[in-house]
Amino acid sequence: MKPLVRLLLQSGITYAQFADVLKLLFVEEATGAPDNRGRITNISRVAIKTGLSRKEVARLREVLAVSAFSGEGIEDNVFHSGIAARVLQVWFSDPTFADAGGRPLDLPAEGDGPSFNALVKLVGGDVPVGAVRAELISAGAIHELPGDQLRAVKRHFVPSDVGEELIVGIENFVMPVATGLARNVIRRDQLPFVQRFAYSDRLPETVIPVFRKFARDASTDFLHSIDNWLASSELAPEHRPESPKRVGVGVFYYEEE
């Protein structure tokens, strides 16, 4: 899970946000698995499977009934977006710290009136003001001005510019690999999906760059052949399969200390 956590942190996703999503998914999966008589799993059984209380399971099933990702029905918790993100949100919206047009005011670090120190204390939490300031500066969300003034230049807190690659990578690599693994483990009565991995921990350091290039070239040739086969077998654009499914083969390079 370490690489995934690393990506979440770089994307500004907090533990609380991730935990909320995971709780929903745990309840959704446990509810969707029928009991040995083929019946929908009841709240008590879901609670036993997931380790959540019956009250929490009932609440989350209510949320899922509306929409798993709408957020409706979830108690408002201002800290779920993280202290740094909440500071920016208040800075851009609270009339104490923004002008009539919604533009954030330049704030002194400290002072009797509106200040960065007062803003962080208003948001709450037990994180020191200096740590919040350092994190926002590191993310490029605020700039330091002469006279120890601070200027907000980003409304949303994202520690680094992860861009579209994160979403594409999770959708096209992490999710398909995990889906195939789950299917192979759970559906042992069916022919398993191909999941093969060739590796070595005994290559000389000088050979590794050569292998990188070989792996890239060989993988590209292989994927071109797969792509050509798919293209020759697809229906015309004006036709749709009766029960559409997304199929594919993925190749990835791996290297770790």
N, C-alpha and C positions, 0 to 999 in steps of 0.2 A: 504493500500500500504506500510505501514511502514516495515513489515517483508521482503517484496520483496526488498525495498530500502536498508535495512540492509544487505541482501545477496549480492546485487550488489556492495555496497561499500566494503564489505569483499573480493569481487572477483576482485577489481581494475577496475570496470566498471564506467566510469564517467557519469555525467548527459548528456554531449554533445553526447556521444556515444549512450546512451539509447534514447535520444530525436531523433537522426537520424533514429534509427530503428523504433521508434513509428510513426514518420512522414510517413515513407514508408508504414507501416501497416495501418495507417489511410486512406491514399490515395488508397491502394490496396483494402481495405474493401469497401470504399465508391464507388470506380469504379466498383467493382464486383456486387454491388446491383443495379439491373435494375430499370428504372423508371416505372411509372404506365402504360406505354404502352409496357413494356418489352424490351425497348431499353437500350444499354449501356449508363451509366451515363456520360454526357459530362463534360468537364473541369470546366465550370462555376458552374454546380450543385455540383461537387466534392468540389470546392472551398467554396461554401456556407455551405455544410455539415461539412467540416473539419475545417473551419476558416482560412485556408491557402490562400495565394494569388494565382491567376490564373497562374502566372509565375512559382511559386514554385510547383504547382500541375503538370504543364506541364513538368517541369524538373524531378520530381519524377516519373511520369508515363514513362518517357523515361528511367530512371534507371530501373524501374520494367520490362520494355520490354526486357532489356538485361538480367538482373538477379537480383532478389530482394536482394540477399545477396553477390553479387560479389564485391560491392564497386565501380565498374566502373561507371564513370560519376559523382561521388561525388567529389566536390572540395576538394583539399588537404588542410586539416587544421591540422597543427602540434600539436595543443593543444587538439584535440579531444581525444587523448589517455591519457590526463592528464599530468601535469607538471612532476610528479615523473617518470612516464613511459618514457616520452620523454628524461629526463635527462639520464636514463640508455641507451636508444637507441643511443643517441649521444656519450655517454661515450664509448660504444663498437664499434662505427663505424667511428667516426671522427678521422683522423690521428693526430689531436692535442692532443687528450686524449687517444688514443690507439696506440699500436705498430703495426708493419707491419703485424703481424699475427692476428690482430683483438682482441688482449688481452688488456683489459682496464688497463691503467697505474694507479699506486697508486698516488693519488693526495693530495697535502697539502690543508688544508681548505682554506687558502688565500695565495696570493703571486703575484709577477709580471708576472710569466709565467703561464703555465697551472695549474689551481687550481679548486677546487670544486666550489668556489664562481664564478669564470669566466665561468664555465660550466653552472651553473644555470642561470646566466645573459645572456649567449648566447641563451639558450632555450627561455628565455623571460617570460612574465607573470608578475603578480603583487604579487606573493607569496614570502614572505621573505625566504632567503637562509636557515636560521635556521629551518624553518618549513619543508622545503623540506628534509633537512638532517635528522631531527627527524623522519619523515614519512618513509624514506628509511631504517633507522636503525631499526625502529619498525617492518618493513616488512621482515627484515633479508636480504635485498638486498645489503647493504653495511656494512662493518665492520670498526670500529675505530681502528687505529694502533697507536703505540707510536709516539710522536712528532706531534700530531694532523694531522696525515695522514689518508686518507680514501681509502678503497679498495672496488671495486665493485665485488660482488660474484654472483649476479643473473642478467641475461640480461633482464628479464621481471618483471614488477612490479605487484605483487599480494599481497595485504595486509595480507592475511592469507591463510593457506593451506585448501581451501574449498574442494578440491579434486573432485572426481566423484559424490559424494553424491548430490551436487547442481544440476548438469545436470539431474541425475536420478530423483531427487525429483520434479523438474519443469516439466519434461516430463511425469512422471507417476502419479503426484498428482495435482500440480497447474494447468497445462494445461487441464487435463481431467475434473477436477471440474469446471473450468471456461467454458469449452466447453459445459458441460452439463447444466450449469446455463443459458448460452446464448441461447441454444436450447430450454430450458423450457420456457424462457421468450418470445422468438421471435416466436416459432412454437407452439402457444397455441392450434392449431387445432389438434395436435397429442397427443397421450398418453405420458405424461411427463416421462423422465428418473427418476429413483429413486434417490432422494437426501434427505436423512434423517439424523437428528443429535439429539442424546440424550445427555443431559447435565444437570448439577445441579450446583448451586452456594450456596448450603446449607449443604454441607458435612462437618463433623468435620475434622480438620486437620489430626487427627490420622487415619482416614478411607481412606484418599486419596491414600497412598501407597497400601492398600488392593485393591482399585479400579483399580489402575494401573495394578496390576498383573491379576486381574479378566478380565480386558479389553483385555490385551495381550493374555491370554489363550483363551478366548471366540472368539476373532478375528481370532486367528490362526486356531482354529477348523472350524470356518465358512469359511475362505479362502481355507482351505484344501478341504472342500466339494465343493466349487466353482471350484477349480482347477481340482478335480476328474471329475466333470461333463463336463468341457471343454475338458479334455483329452479324455473322452469316446466318444465325439461327433466330434472331429476333423477329417479332411481328412488325408489320409496317406501322408507321407512326399513327395512322388513323384507327388502328385496331388495338384493343386492350385485352390482356389475358383474362379468363373468367375469374380466376382466383390469383391476383397478382402477388408475387413474392419477389423479394430482392435476393439475388444470388451473386456470389462473387468469390474470388480467390485473392488473398492478400499476401504480400511478401514484405518482410521488414528485416533490417539489419540491426544487430545487437552487439554491444560492446560494453564491458564493465570491468572495473578494477577487481 
